[in-house]
Amino acid sequence: MLLTAIIVYLAITVGIGIWSSRLVKNSGDFVLAGRSLPLFLSASALFATWFGSETIFGASSVYLEEGLLGVIEDPFGGALCLILFGAFYLKPMYRMNVLTIGDVFGRIFGRKVELTASIFMIPAYFGYVAAQLVALSLVLGAVTDLSLLEGILIAAGVVVLYTFLGGMWAISITDFIQTTVIVIGLLWVAIMVAKQAGGFTAVIDQAPEGSFRFIPDANPTAWLNYLGAWMVLGLGSIPSQDIYQRVMSAKSQKVAVQSTYLAGIFYLSFGLLPLFIALGARVLYPELSLDNNQMLLPRMILEHGGLPIQIVFFGALISAIMSTTSSGLLAPSAIISENIIKPYFGQNLSDKHFLWILRINVVLVAIIATIMASWKSNIYDLVAGASILMLVSLFVPLTAGFYWKKASRGGAFLSMIAGMLTYLFMNFIPSDVAAHLFGLAGSILGMVIGSFLFPKSKNQSHELS
């Protein structure tokens, strides 16, 4: 019965993709839903941006081992990113009225920086999507005898199908439905766990020592790594196409701003529920000792929950993961099509042909992510790695381009290259400080030095107004 419910749910999702394909008339509809989403669709789409495998599987398992200090990156960093994006980046971007964040780099620094930024951005999404495919496979494997690879292939097929057909329209509509299922499912399971444990405070009182510690030790290295954890998603995902495409799909700038704040609040609030549920599972069922802690919550529900709670919980899981996966597929597909293919190979392409290029790229991105998913299956690491790549290469140029009048093309180039090379180099050097902090410092230094060595020319546009 549970498997039947999952199959029906997946079929409904694909059906929504088929229906929403009617709304896709051009590339703007496919990537940004025609910039016509009302507040409830825009906010739910933003909330669902990251509320996927890392939040439910990855963060909950890390929390059991390291407490709150281990999950600063997500959900706390994710919520921070949404709020910062709405406060400092959204308004100038929305006024530009362009299709991708690669176009934003192009408007500020020119075509060459646009191309370079796009090339730096694309690889980050492969690991991001791979993490979601692994998670969907774990869910399918929990209720069937499918192997990890078989589950990954089925998961990729379902998500590719409805994203291929409906683009951002399919993503936005399914996100609203999936967000509703997520909220209901997690609240239901959290209440069930609390009742069985004797109340909310009973679960909290039995938490291991240090579970709720939020501030690190009073030494410079601990604080650097603590701030670095906030930065991974908090700053690293600001220059990302998946957030950009969801924000810019809103029907107005006012709706877009409101959506980021609402989504940030919801994300933090509901992002804490999987941590509480995992803690309750450990308190109630200490015998659930697993080789893979990422499977603790599904195993608890399967062994100790009735059929209704199983259907709701697995529906919430699948909803969260599919919404994140679909966005992760569309984002690099848009960047490849708009910022690499179109400017250099498709000047004479009609919008109809460009729409098909977007759809084909969705499939190609999925193929690469599927290969990565079969190679590495740690969800938290896959997602963190994706955001770090953008943090060390793209965050500084984007921020400087908006808020530093002397930021130049030369500075942007040097910032991206210096940040990425420093990060890659420091990964091979033993250090108590996280490598991405060195990369971020290298990116800042590159921007400053490059902008003074190669100052901004008079014809370089600067679109913060």
Number of C-alpha atoms within 10 A of each C-alpha: 8 17 13 10 15 18 12 12 15 19 13 13 24 22 15 19 26 18 15 22 21 11 17 20 14 17 23 18 20 26 28 25 27 20 20 16 24 15 19 14 24 31 30 26 34 30 32 30 25 29 26 26 30 27 26 27 26 25 27 31 26 19 21 20 12 15 23 24 18 20 25 23 24 29 27 21 24 29 26 23 23 30 21 17 23 20 14 13 20 20 18 15 22 19 14 13 12 16 21 27 28 27 24 22 25 21 20 23 26 18 17 13 22 21 22 20 28 25 17 16 25 21 17 22 32 24 26 29 32 33 35 34 34 30 32 28 24 24 23 23 17 16 15 12 10 16 13 20 19 15 22 27 20 16 25 27 14 16 25 26 20 24 28 24 21 27 32 33 30 28 32 29 21 27 30 22 16 26 22 14 21 26 15 15 20 23 17 14 21 19 14 16 24 20 13 13 18 10 13 16 11 15 22 17 10 15 18 14 9 11 18 14 12 14 11 15 10 8 8 11 14 15 15 15 18 21 17 22 24 21 24 29 29 27 27 26 26 29 27 24 26 25 24 23 25 31 31 31 29 28 17 17 19 11 19 25 25 19 28 29 22 20 22 26 17 18 26 19 13 18 24 19 19 23 26 21 25 25 25 25 24 20 20 17 12 9 9 17 10 10 8 9 18 24 20 20 24 19 18 18 19 18 10 12 17 10 13 9 18 21 21 21 25 26 22 23 25 26 27 28 31 32 30 28 30 31 30 28 29 29 26 27 26 29 27 23 23 22 24 18 15 16 13 10 10 14 9 10 12 10 13 11 13 19 22 15 20 23 23 14 20 26 20 14 24 27 18 16 27 24 16 20 28 17 11 14 18 18 25 22 15 25 25 21 17 24 25 25 26 30 29 33 32 32 24 27 31 22 15 19 26 18 14 13 11 17 26 29 27 21 30 30 23 24 30 29 23 23 31 26 17 21 25 17 13 18 15 9 9 9 9 10 17 18 22 26 24 21 29 29 18 25 32 25 18 24 30 20 16 21 21 15 12 13 15 20 10 6 7 13 15 19 15 16 7
